[in-house]
Amino acid sequence: MTASADYFPALGIRLLDGRLFTPIDTATASPVAIVSRSWATQFYPGAPVVGRALVSGGCTSCPLTRIVGVVEDVKYQGLGQTGVAVYVPVTEGWRQDLHLFVRTRGAPDDAIPAIRAAIHSVEPATPLDDAMSLQDGLYASLAQPRNWTTLIGGFAVVALALAAVGIFGMLSYTVNERRREIGVRMALGARQDELVRMIIGRGMRHAAIGGVIGLGVALLATRKLASTLYGVSATDPATLAGVTLLLLSVALVACWLPARRAAAIEPVEAIRAD
């Protein structure tokens, strides 16, 4: 991609090695380029790249392009893309799809009319209808991943609520069906804490089995999940452990409520009940 000498400072892209473009990097000078850190690591791992010569565009008869600098990575094509990039100076040759970046001291949106007026005073035919702040552009580029995240997150919350209701309903039904048995146990000396542990243990065993099955399904679905995740792998141990802990915590609360109900059963009334 093409870039001017002020492009990197304007966007806050830090120079790691070598130099940035200068006014002398023109079409009549020797071709130069700046590469990203990922590009340098990918093609010259562990070796310096500044000063190396490249064949530009596959043209073996053209002058070699010399690397003059290395800058930080920027993901221009989206969060899921790598930071591999090669920059050539815009002064070596203008192109039609140029973008102008302006660093402002105040609110970027307030500066857009003045920037548009300044450009139109030089070239009135230049279209500037899509001018926006970098923050708005970033927000728009993340619209689709954000919508998918909201949708999947909503389904996850509903699934978690259904799981909790299911466990609660199953154990409540079990307590009601075993009401006489629980009354007999208490009449024979069973303590309330023992009954609570028994009911909770029954529910947590089912929750643990479901958690193991869920982890297995999640690991099988990593290929589908990887394309929607950024900055974390689909098999991240901390994420999987945290989600499992959350599910077991919800299951524990769902088990505890019927367990309290079981512990509050009066032995005599339970034995007499039909």
Wavefront OBJ file of the C-alpha trace (Angstrom):
o trace
v 0.000 0.000 0.000
v 1.077 3.569 -0.550
v 1.830 5.950 2.300
v 3.290 9.391 2.792
v 6.049 10.389 5.197
v 3.491 11.716 7.718
v 1.155 8.732 7.478
v 2.756 6.743 10.296
v 2.956 9.599 12.851
v -0.633 10.581 12.026
v -1.929 7.128 12.913
v 0.519 6.607 15.768
v 2.285 3.683 14.062
v 5.646 3.359 15.802
v 8.897 2.970 13.863
v 10.812 -0.073 15.098
v 13.897 0.006 12.908
v 15.367 2.072 10.101
v 13.651 5.239 8.897
v 10.366 6.526 7.539
v 9.796 7.945 4.076
v 11.334 11.310 3.221
v 10.706 13.874 0.438
v 13.640 12.445 -1.524
v 11.795 9.119 -2.024
v 10.360 10.029 -5.426
v 9.774 8.261 -8.727
v 13.238 9.333 -9.930
v 15.012 7.915 -6.863
v 15.757 4.287 -6.031
v 12.562 2.421 -5.003
v 12.192 1.966 -1.244
v 9.672 0.288 1.028
v 8.743 -0.022 4.684
v 7.533 -3.359 6.039
v 5.554 -4.364 9.111
v 6.982 -6.385 11.975
v 4.901 -9.437 10.993
v 6.238 -9.247 7.442
v 9.818 -9.103 8.730
v 9.205 -12.002 11.126
v 7.528 -14.116 8.447
v 10.110 -13.707 5.683
v 13.300 -13.027 7.683
v 12.826 -14.585 11.140
v 15.571 -13.608 13.530
v 17.447 -11.588 10.910
v 17.621 -7.847 10.169
v 15.596 -6.724 7.163
v 16.555 -3.064 6.799
v 18.748 -2.728 3.739
v 17.547 -5.893 2.024
v 16.538 -5.639 -1.652
v 13.295 -7.050 -3.069
v 11.924 -7.752 -6.526
v 8.896 -5.473 -6.850
v 5.740 -6.898 -8.424
v 7.597 -9.865 -9.902
v 9.451 -7.640 -12.383
v 12.993 -9.009 -12.499
v 14.148 -6.319 -14.926
v 12.903 -3.448 -12.742
v 15.140 -1.724 -10.162
v 15.217 -3.573 -6.843
v 13.166 -2.131 -3.994
v 15.191 -1.594 -0.844
v 13.663 -1.912 2.646
v 14.402 1.211 4.670
v 12.274 0.669 7.787
v 10.164 -1.620 9.964
v 6.983 -0.433 11.702
v 4.412 -1.901 14.075
v 1.631 -4.149 12.806
v -1.749 -2.708 11.808
v -4.686 -4.934 10.853
v -6.113 -3.007 7.906
v -8.361 -5.820 6.629
v -10.109 -6.595 9.937
v -9.347 -8.111 13.321
v -9.088 -11.585 11.874
v -6.297 -10.652 9.463
v -2.554 -10.671 10.051
v -0.465 -7.529 10.289
v 1.689 -8.403 7.251
v 2.073 -5.252 5.156
v 4.481 -3.541 2.750
v 4.359 0.252 2.325
v 5.729 2.202 -0.638
v 5.996 6.013 -0.726
v 3.119 7.813 -2.375
v 5.653 10.208 -3.922
v 6.881 7.380 -6.176
v 3.588 7.432 -8.059
v 0.022 8.599 -7.362
v -2.860 6.163 -7.344
v -6.607 6.690 -7.661
v -7.690 5.024 -4.408
v -5.905 7.314 -1.970
v -7.177 7.969 1.556
v -6.390 11.087 3.533
v -5.801 10.783 7.299
v -5.745 13.944 9.394
v -4.812 14.126 13.082
v -6.856 16.773 14.904
v -6.500 18.383 18.311
v -10.227 18.605 18.940
v -13.210 16.454 18.007
v -12.572 14.833 14.579
v -16.165 15.345 13.414
v -15.864 19.101 13.989
v -12.797 19.262 11.730
v -14.358 17.453 8.735
v -16.085 20.572 7.217
v -12.849 22.584 7.388
v -10.841 19.725 5.837
v -13.415 19.330 3.062
v -13.351 23.066 2.341
v -9.527 23.135 2.218
v -9.371 20.246 -0.256
v -12.141 21.656 -2.456
v -10.308 24.991 -2.594
v -7.478 23.143 -4.350
v -9.445 20.523 -6.289
v -13.213 21.177 -6.337
v -14.016 17.887 -8.094
v -12.566 15.692 -5.344
v -15.408 13.612 -3.784
v -15.409 13.624 0.020
v -18.845 12.235 0.841
v -17.495 9.346 2.927
v -15.372 11.457 5.265
v -15.593 10.197 8.846
v -13.599 9.918 12.027
v -11.327 6.919 12.462
v -13.419 5.867 15.463
v -16.576 5.779 13.327
v -14.764 3.810 10.636
v -13.534 1.295 13.190
v -17.026 0.977 14.668
v -18.526 0.343 11.217
v -15.903 -2.291 10.374
v -16.778 -4.189 13.555
v -20.544 -4.135 12.956
v -20.802 -7.702 11.665
v -18.602 -9.345 14.347
v -20.405 -7.324 17.001
v -23.832 -8.436 15.741
v -22.739 -12.079 15.677
v -21.348 -11.746 19.198
v -24.609 -10.247 20.450
v -26.666 -12.973 18.770
v -24.501 -15.840 20.035
v -24.323 -14.265 23.483
v -28.116 -14.014 23.604
v -28.488 -17.671 22.682
v -25.912 -18.576 25.342
v -27.824 -16.692 28.052
v -31.089 -18.366 27.029
v -29.390 -21.778 27.019
v -27.929 -21.133 30.474
v -31.339 -20.094 31.820
v -33.010 -23.180 30.314
v -30.343 -25.408 31.838
v -30.877 -23.861 35.272
v -34.660 -24.179 34.995
v -34.286 -27.771 33.823
v -32.094 -28.763 36.761
v -34.372 -26.982 39.211
v -37.472 -28.608 37.751
v -35.931 -32.085 37.708
v -34.792 -31.905 41.339
v -38.059 -30.329 42.501
v -39.919 -33.203 40.887
v -37.516 -35.699 42.497
v -37.995 -34.142 45.941
v -41.765 -34.229 45.540
v -41.727 -37.879 44.385
v -39.383 -38.937 47.204
v -41.111 -36.891 49.866
v -42.151 -39.974 51.874
v -38.643 -41.468 51.607
v -37.106 -38.218 52.809
v -39.533 -38.110 55.735
v -38.595 -41.659 56.721
v -34.889 -40.818 56.528
v -35.394 -37.819 58.793
v -37.515 -39.854 61.208
v -34.705 -42.395 61.433
v -32.170 -39.708 62.326
v -30.931 -38.303 59.038
v -29.664 -34.744 59.476
v -30.775 -31.856 57.307
v -27.259 -31.214 56.042
v -27.025 -34.857 54.891
v -30.248 -34.502 52.911
v -29.042 -31.257 51.370
v -25.777 -32.904 50.279
v -27.692 -35.866 48.866
v -29.993 -33.702 46.713
v -27.213 -31.360 45.604
v -24.922 -34.280 44.814
v -27.590 -35.883 42.634
v -28.062 -32.711 40.626
v -24.368 -31.875 40.365
v -23.579 -35.323 38.990
v -25.937 -34.636 36.090
v -24.436 -31.144 35.687
v -20.905 -32.569 35.634
v -21.844 -35.118 32.966
v -23.434 -32.357 30.905
v -20.328 -30.192 31.373
v -18.033 -32.934 30.085
v -20.272 -33.488 27.056
v -20.415 -29.738 26.439
v -16.627 -29.431 26.558
v -16.316 -32.258 24.069
v -18.761 -30.598 21.680
v -16.979 -27.242 22.114
v -13.622 -28.781 21.231
v -15.136 -30.402 18.145
v -16.606 -27.062 17.072
v -13.345 -25.100 17.356
v -12.957 -24.769 13.586
v -16.321 -23.028 13.330
v -15.639 -20.821 16.343
v -12.137 -19.753 15.326
v -13.393 -17.411 12.577
v -15.500 -15.414 15.066
v -12.856 -15.038 17.788
v -10.182 -12.332 18.015
v -7.298 -12.202 20.444
v -8.144 -15.583 21.958
v -8.058 -19.130 20.639
v -11.132 -21.338 20.481
v -9.426 -23.777 22.866
v -8.208 -21.163 25.352
v -7.910 -23.046 28.692
v -8.828 -20.028 30.828
v -11.997 -19.359 28.802
v -13.119 -22.998 28.856
v -12.404 -23.258 32.589
v -14.272 -20.022 33.302
v -17.346 -21.071 31.302
v -17.363 -24.500 32.968
v -17.122 -22.877 36.405
v -19.996 -20.541 35.531
v -22.207 -23.429 34.396
v -21.434 -25.459 37.514
v -22.119 -22.416 39.721
v -25.533 -21.910 38.118
v -26.227 -25.625 38.480
v -25.246 -25.472 42.154
v -27.737 -22.674 42.838
v -30.434 -24.570 40.921
v -29.717 -27.667 43.052
v -29.583 -25.811 46.343
v -33.149 -24.489 46.182
v -34.843 -27.933 45.971
v -32.359 -29.208 48.564
v -33.541 -26.565 51.028
v -37.108 -27.569 50.304
v -36.239 -31.200 51.034
v -34.570 -30.278 54.318
v -37.690 -28.369 55.421
v -39.990 -31.414 55.076
v -41.705 -32.410 58.327
v -41.106 -36.206 58.858
v -44.536 -36.935 60.327
v -46.473 -35.073 57.632
v -44.394 -36.704 54.879
v -45.019 -40.218 56.227
v -48.760 -39.593 56.585
v -49.090 -38.090 53.097
v -50.693 -40.250 50.396
l 1 2 3 4 5 6 7 8 9 10 11 12 13 14 15 16 17 18 19 20 21 22 23 24 25 26 27 28 29 30 31 32 33 34 35 36 37 38 39 40 41 42 43 44 45 46 47 48 49 50 51 52 53 54 55 56 57 58 59 60 61 62 63 64 65 66 67 68 69 70 71 72 73 74 75 76 77 78 79 80 81 82 83 84 85 86 87 88 89 90 91 92 93 94 95 96 97 98 99 100 101 102 103 104 105 106 107 108 109 110 111 112 113 114 115 116 117 118 119 120 121 122 123 124 125 126 127 128 129 130 131 132 133 134 135 136 137 138 139 140 141 142 143 144 145 146 147 148 149 150 151 152 153 154 155 156 157 158 159 160 161 162 163 164 165 166 167 168 169 170 171 172 173 174 175 176 177 178 179 180 181 182 183 184 185 186 187 188 189 190 191 192 193 194 195 196 197 198 199 200 201 202 203 204 205 206 207 208 209 210 211 212 213 214 215 216 217 218 219 220 221 222 223 224 225 226 227 228 229 230 231 232 233 234 235 236 237 238 239 240 241 242 243 244 245 246 247 248 249 250 251 252 253 254 255 256 257 258 259 260 261 262 263 264 265 266 267 268 269 270 271 272 273 274
